[in-house]
């Protein structure tokens, strides 16, 4: 599943987990993307949209 928002383009960010001994292991932070039916370019399509765009009403949902 693609973890990229179709509206704002938000993608996963990468960094490290740090243990108590400060040993670094790679990890990623995924954005909260939801699969929703939206109106994109005048026609209804399914797209992955982040929760921040949904709450800000940046998309028009289709039933």
C-alpha positions in Angstrom: 0.0 0.0 0.0 1.3 3.4 -0.9 1.8 5.6 2.1 1.6 8.9 0.2 -1.3 11.4 0.5 -2.9 12.2 -2.9 -3.7 15.8 -1.8 -0.7 17.2 0.0 2.0 14.6 -1.0 2.8 13.7 2.6 5.2 10.7 2.6 6.9 8.6 5.3 9.8 10.1 7.2 12.8 8.1 8.2 15.0 8.1 11.3 16.3 5.9 14.1 15.0 4.1 17.1 17.3 4.8 20.1 17.6 2.2 22.8 18.8 2.9 26.4 22.4 2.4 25.3 21.7 4.9 22.4 22.2 2.1 19.8 20.5 3.3 16.5 18.2 1.0 14.5 16.5 2.3 11.4 12.7 3.0 11.5 10.1 5.0 9.6 7.1 7.1 10.6 4.2 6.5 8.3 1.5 9.3 7.8 -2.1 8.4 8.7 -3.5 7.8 5.2 -7.0 6.5 4.7 -8.4 5.0 1.5 -11.4 7.1 0.6 -13.6 7.8 -2.4 -13.1 11.4 -3.5 -13.8 13.6 -6.4 -10.5 14.2 -8.2 -10.4 16.1 -11.4 -14.2 16.0 -11.7 -14.6 12.3 -11.5 -15.0 10.0 -8.5 -11.9 7.9 -7.7 -10.4 6.0 -4.8 -7.3 7.6 -3.3 -5.2 7.6 -0.2 -5.7 10.8 1.8 -4.0 11.8 5.1 -6.2 12.4 8.1 -5.1 16.0 8.3 -6.4 16.8 4.8 -9.7 15.0 5.6 -10.2 17.0 8.8 -9.4 20.3 7.0 -12.0 19.5 4.3 -9.5 19.8 1.5 -11.3 17.0 -0.4 -14.8 16.4 -1.6 -16.0 13.0 -0.5 -18.2 10.9 -2.9 -20.8 8.5 -1.5 
